[in-house]
């Protein structure tokens, strides 16, 4: 699944209209129809939950922290919606339910005498209890909302329109939809300032501002957004929540806090980056008639990381099949140079995780003084002394021993728990320039790297993977952490290209950027993974995959994906996800 910026979406839109000849009004009709279908599905779910005694879904920020579910994608929209409602990549666009007359006694008729499809088949289970208010903006987003209003009305749901600006100011396709809504007799009003009254409505469709909006909402738009958020009503957003930056995920003040976002055609980058991912609620991506292959033809290279992307774009065997005649040498040997007397556990976690990721052998190199203390810590690991000080810390001279060990291994991972020590920059430079195998750099090694002019170091032939959290990324890039978080995808991509490294920017929805310009956003994981040592596990997983022959982008992306899945599994196995520790993640691999 491609991720697009607002400009890329505009370009794909134009190509579809100008080159393929699909009218803009047809795309708008498809968009509004898709939004209406998802609102009807929302109403039906809510009705069933109410009948079962469950609380009805409210507006505001009470929504899932993981709005997209890769495992559910093949079955339709996110979180397991029926495929008939999706219209997503490879899934047929919904055409309405089919009703057929029954035979005697309720049995099947042969042949069917009557088939009904289209809007007449789009029925809400409890339409008489639903009344939706559509907030209509001036642009195409407002036009999409007007189409949705028509289809909702045809499905038996009461609809009212509230224009942010006088309806006569609408132009183009949005003006056509305004006239159609008026011809149908949909009740409409124009926002006159102040706080609108939402009493009596069961939900709100946000069709105020789309991907073309820039900056914070102002004037009547700001008033309507703030009032909708304060209403306590469930809000469904058309394409993106109004007030959200479609590219970066930055949320302006105010920004709609949606229960559901019906994203149109392609997934917008901002819907996968926090805080935008939180404001969007549950996200459903719907086709509107723009061919999916256009994104590939236009060279777009940002992706939501799913099993299909891992296999189809990156060429990864997600089932991790083993050769029937394979042996430990088949799957590579990892060297982990990590840990010190005070933080030996970081190295142990990374080394154990590399084995759980499937490498055949793993050696854990530590300052020599620690060796007697670590015997038997993990019987599957080999141990090696790497010089160091008498107090169990590293020193610059230890680099020579690490390089000797690395010469006989397939991948080297460095950094977790090594601390800072005298001449640590010389230690890192020697390893960077002297090792010939793929290199994974994490934790303290990243902080050392941030103080080095490594652009002047000898260029490496083997891949380098950096795995910073936002604070470490800020130090590497020489910016404040808040700037890192403002546009994680953009910063990661530019850094990877400029530095010639594969970058794993950790955090909620980890970003993986490769030096060839591809970028992937992962949505596996769980808040319970916010625990010390989880990042060390990821370092080991990526190293273990590199040792098995994956390239830098493959190992980084697949490693992040597996790490997140393991965290989800570990959280499910605990009574309280807050009790998850890093070792649980390793055991869940």
N, C-alpha and C positions, 0 to 999 in steps of 0.2 A: 504494500500500500504506500503510494507516494505521499509525501508531505509537500505542501506548496505554500509559497508566500502570496500575499495579495497581488503583487505584480505578476507572478507566474500564473495565478488564477485568471487574471484579466487577459493575459496573453492567450491562454488556452480557450477562454471564452470567445475571443475575437477570431481565433483560427476556426473554431467550430462554426461560427456564424458566417465569416467571410469566405473561407476556403471550402468548407464542407456544405455550405448553403443551408444549414439548419437555422430557421428563423429564431431570433432572440425571444419572440413571444412564445414560441414552443418550449424553449428552455425554461422560461418563467412559469409556464403552465405546469411543466413537469415538476419544477421545484415546489410550487405551491401545493400540488397534489401530494407530493412526498411528505411535506410538513403536515398536511391534514391527516394523512394516514397514521403518522406517528403520534399525533395528538389523540386520535381515536384509540389507538392501542394504549396510550397512557391512561385515557379515561376508563377503558375496559379493565386494565390492571388495577386501577384505583378502586373501581366498583367491586371487583372480586375481593380485594383486600378488605374493603369495608364490610362486605357480607360475611367474611371470615372472622370479623372482629378485630382485624389489624388496624392500626392507626392509618389514616389517610395521609398521603404524601403531602408535605407542605412546601412552601417556597423557601427563600433565603438560602443559607449555606448548608442546609441539612441534606447533603447528597453524598454519593460514594466518593471515597478518596482515590479509587481506581476506576475511572470512567470508561476505560476501554479494556476489553478482554480478548486477547488474541485467540484463545481456544474457542471462543464463541463466534469468531468472525466467519468461519466457513459455514456456519448455520444461519447466517444472516447478520443482523445488526448487533451491536455490542451487547454483552450480557445475555446472550442467548435468545434474542428476539427471533420469532419465526422467520425462516428464509423468505417467505412470501412478502414480508414487509421491508426487505432490505434494499434490493436494487443495487447492492454493493458489487465490488469486482467479482465477476464470475457468477453472480446470482441474478436471476431474472427479475426485471422490474415488475413490481406488483401491479396486476391488472384488475384487481377486484375479485371477490369471492364468486363462486359459481353455485347457483341453486338449480336443482333439478327436481322435477315432479316425481313423486314416489309411486310405486306400484301398489296393488291391492295389499292391505294389511301393513302398509308402511315399507314394503320391500322395494328393491330397486326397480326402476322403470327401464324397459328395454324396447325401443330406443328412447332416450330422453325427449320429452316433448317441449320443454321450455328451459332456456338458459338465460339468466339475468346477470349482467356484468356491468362494471362501471360504478358511478357514484351511488346508484340505487342499492348496490351491494355493500357500500361502506356504511355500516350502521354501528353506532355506539350501543353498548348493552343497556345503558340507562340514560339515553339521550335526553329524556325529559327533565333530568336533574342537572344537566350541564348547560352552562351559559358562559361562553368565552368572550373576553374582550381582546380585540386585536389592536395593538398600538402600531400605527402606520407612520413610517417615516417618508421622506421625500423621494428617496432613490429607489433602485431596483429591489432593495431589501423590503421596502414597503410594498412594492408590487408583488413580491412573493407572498407576503402576508395577506394581501387582498385576494389572491388566488386561493390560498388556504382557507380564507373565510368563506368563499363560495362553496368549496367542497365540504367544509364542515356543515354549512347550512343544508346542503343536499343530503348529508348523512343524518339529519334530524337534530343537530345540535344548534341551539340558539347562539347567535353571533352578533356582537355589536362592534362598530369601528370607532376608534378615537384617533383622529389625525393629529399629528404633531404640528402641522402647518396647514394652511388652507388647501383643500383638495385641488383647487384650480392651479396650484403651483407645481403639481406633478407633471412630468413630461414623459415622452417616449412610451415604452411598454407599460410603465407604471400608470400612465394616464389612461391607457386602454383598459387596464384592470380596474381602475377607479370607476370608469363609466360602466363596466360590466357589473360591478358590485352595486352601483346605484340603480341600474336597470332591474336587478333582482330585488331591490327594495331593502337591502341590508341597512339597518338603522346606523346612522353615523353622526358624529359630532366632531367639533374642532376644539382642541385643548385651548382653554382661554386663560391659562395661568393659574397659579395656586396649586392646591393638592386635589387631584381628581378623586372621586368616590368610587371605591372598588367593591363596596358591599353589594351582594347579590350575584357576583360573578364567581364561577367555580374555578376559573383559570385565566391566565394572561398569555397571549402570544406576543412576544417581543419581536417586532419587525421594524425597528427604528433605524438602526445603523448597521451597515454591512462592512465588508472588507475594505471598501473605499474610504471609510471615515478616517480622519487623522486627528490626533490629539484628544484631549479630554472633552466629553460632551458638554455643551453649553446651552444656556437658555432653556427653551421648552423641553429639549431633549433631556437635559440634566434633571429637570423637574419631574418628568415622567418616569425616568429610570429610578430616581430616589423614591418616588411614591410607589412604584411597582414593588421594589424591594421591601418596603415597609408594610405592604398590604397583607402579608402572610399567605398570599395565594401562590399556588404552583405556577412557575413561569417556564414556558418553552421558548427557546430562542431560535430564530431562523438564521441558519448558517453559523453565526458566532454571537455570543452575548454582546449587546450594545455596550460600548465602553471598553471592549477588550481589543488589544493590539493583535491583529491576526498573525503577525510575523513572530513576535517575541513572547507573547503570553503576558505582557505587562497589562495590569488592570488600572485604568484611569479612575478618577473619582468624579462622579459615581460610575459604577459598572454593574450591569445586571448580574444578579446571582441566580442562575438558572437551575431548575431541577433537571431539565433535559435540553440538549442542543441538537438540532437536526442539521448536521453539516452537509453541504450540498456539493456534489461532484467529487471533490478531493478533500482530504483531511488537511486543515489549515495548521501550520506549525504552532501557532499560539495556543491551540487547544491541547497540545501535549506538553506545554511548559507551564510550570507554576509561576505565579498564582492563577494564570488563566485556566489551567486544567481544573482548579477548584471552582472557579466561577462558572464553568461550563456544565457542571453536573455530569449526568450520564450523556455520552456522546454517541449518536447514531449517524453514520455516513450513508447518504443516499445518492444514487445515480440520477442524473437529470437529462441524460442524452449526450453528454460530452464523452467521446470514446476514451476508454481508459488508456489505450495505447498511445494517445497523444503525449502524455507526460514522458513516456520513454522516448518517443520520437523527437521531442524537444530537448532531450538531454537532461531532464530533471533528475537529480541524484540524492534527494533526501527521502528517507523511508521511515515509516513506523515499523519497528522490528517485530516481525511475526515469523512463525515457522515457514510460511510461504516465501518470505523475503530471505530468510536464512538459506533456504534451499535454492530458490529461483534466482536470486540476485548474487548471493555470496557463494553458492555451491557447497553448502555445508550439509553433511549427513546428520540430520537432527536426531536420528535414532541411535547414533553412535554404535553402529554395528561393528562387531569384532570379526577378524578373519579366522576361519576355522583352524588354520594352521599357524596362527599368530603365537608369539611368545613375548616375554617381557622386553626383549630387544626391539620388537616390532613397533612398540609404542613410545619409544624415546626415553631419555634420561634427563631429568630436571635437576639443576643445581640452584638451591636457595641460599643466598648469603644474607642472613638476617638474624636479628636478635642480639641481645647483649645481656649482661648479668641482671640488669633491672627490668628488661623487657624481653626475656627469652621466649615468652609465650607467643609473641608476634611471629617469630620465625617458625615455631612449631606449627602454628595454624596454617601458615602459607605452605609449608612443606607437606603437611597432611592433606590439604585441599588439592595440591597438585596430583597426589595419588588418587584421590576420589574422582578427579576429573578424567582419569584414565591413563595417565602416563605409566610406562612400565616400571621405571625406577626413579627414585628421588634421593638426592644427597643434600643434607642440611649442613652448611658450613657456618661455624661460629668461632669466636675467639677461643684459642686453644684451652685457656683456663677453664672454660665451661664444660668441656667434653665429659669429665667424670660425673658432673652433676646431671647430665642429660641422657646418660646411658639408659635405655629401656623406656624413655619417654614415649616413643612410638616405635614399636619393634619393626615395623615395615620400612622405616627410614634408615638410610646409611648416614653416619656422622663423619664430619671431617673438621679438623682444626685448621684455622686460618690465621695463625699468628696472634696479634693483638697484645694488649697490655696485661699485666699481672692481676689487675682488678676486673678482668673479664670484659673490657671494652675494646673497641676497634682502634687501629692506628693506620697510618698511611702505608706502612710497609706490608700490611696484610693484603693489599691489592695484588701483590705478586703471587701469593698462594692462591687467591681466588682465581686468577687468570690461569694458573696451572690446572686447577680443578675444572674450570670452564672449558679448557681445551679438549677434555674428554667427555663433555656433556653436550646435549642438543640445545639447551636453552638455559639462560641465567636470569634469575629474579633477584633483585636487590632492594634493600631499603627498610622493610618492616622491622621496627625495634632496634635499629643500629645506633640511634642517638646521634648527637653531634660530638665530634672529637677533633683534636688538633690535626691540621692538614687534611681535613676530610675532603676538601675540594681536589687536592692532588690524588687522593684515593679514588674518587669518582672519575676523574679525568683518565687515570690509568686504566680503569676497567672499561670505560666508554670506548677509548681508542684501541685497547688491547684485545678485547674479546671479539671473536668472529661469529658467535652464535647470536640468535635473537635475544633481545634484552628487555626485561620488564622492570620498570623503575617506579617505586612507590614510596610513600611515607617520608621518612627522614632523608632518603636519597633525593626526593623531589625538592625538599627544602634546601639541600646542598646545591642542587642543580640551579635553583632560582638565583643563587648568588654567583653563578659561573657564566662566563662568556662562551658557552658551549657551541655557539655558532662558528667560532674560530677553531674548534677542535677538528681532528681528522675525521673526515666523513665516513660514516659506517655503511657497509654494504648490507648487513643483516638488519631486519626491522627493529625499531625501538617502539615500545608501547609505554606511554606515561599514564598513570592512573590517579590523578589528583581529585581530592574533594574540593569544594568551592574555595576554601581558604588557601589551600595549596595552589590552586589554579590562579588565584589573585596574585600570589607571590611570583609565580612563573611568568604571568603576563604583565606584571608591574602595574596592576590596577587595584581598586578596592573591590571587596567581595560583592558588594551590592551591584557593581557593574557587571561582574561575572554572571550574577543571577538575573540581570535584566534581559539578557539575550544569550542564553546558554548555547543554543545551536549556532548562532552567528559567530560567537567568540571561539567556540571549539573548532569550527570549520576553518576559520582564518588562521588560527594558531597551528593546526595540523598541516595546512598547506605551506605556511611560511617556514615552519621548523622541520618539515619532512618526517614527522612522526605520526603514529597512530595515537590519538588522544581519547582517553576514557574519562569524561567529566562526570564524576559520581554525584549521587543525590537522587531525589525523587524524580523518576524518569531520566535515568542516566543517558548521556549523549555520547555516542561513539563516532569520532570523525577520523577519516583516513586521509593521507596526504594526496590521494588522487581526486579529492573533492567530494567523495561520497560521505554521507552522514546518516546515522541511524539513531532513532530514539526508542529506548526500551521502556515498556510499561509493566513488566513483571516485577514482583517485589512486594514487600509488606512493611508497614511502619514499625513492626516488631524488630526489623533488622537494624534499627538505630541503636547499635550496641558496639562496644569496643571489640575490635578484632574482625568485624565483618568485612572491612576493606582488605585485611590481610588474607582472608579466605579468597576474595576475588583475585588477588595477585597470584595466588597459587593455582587457581582454576585456569586463568589465562595462560600461565606458564605450562601447565599440564597439557593444554590443548595445542600450544605451539610445538611442544615436544612430539606430538603425534602427527605433525606435518602440516597443520593449518598455517596459513599466512597471517600476517599481523591483523588485518581487518577481520578475517574469519574468526580468529581466536578471541579477539577483543569482543566482537559482537556476540558470538555464541557463548563466551564466558560470562558476559553480563546477563544474558538471557537465562542461562542455567542457574547462575547465582541467585537471580530474582525468584525463579521457580522454587529453588531449594528453600529460600526464605519463606515463601508462601506455605510450603509444606511444613516447615518447622513450626510456623505460627499455628497451623491447624492442629498440630500434635500437642500443643500446650494448652492448658486450661485458660491461661492468660497470656496473650501474645507478648506482653511486656516482659515475660520471663525468658524469652528467647535469648540464647547466648550464641556466640560465634561457632562453638563446637556443634551446636544443633544444626546449623546451616551445612556444615561439612557432612554430618551424618545423614542429612536429607538429600544429598546429591544422588 
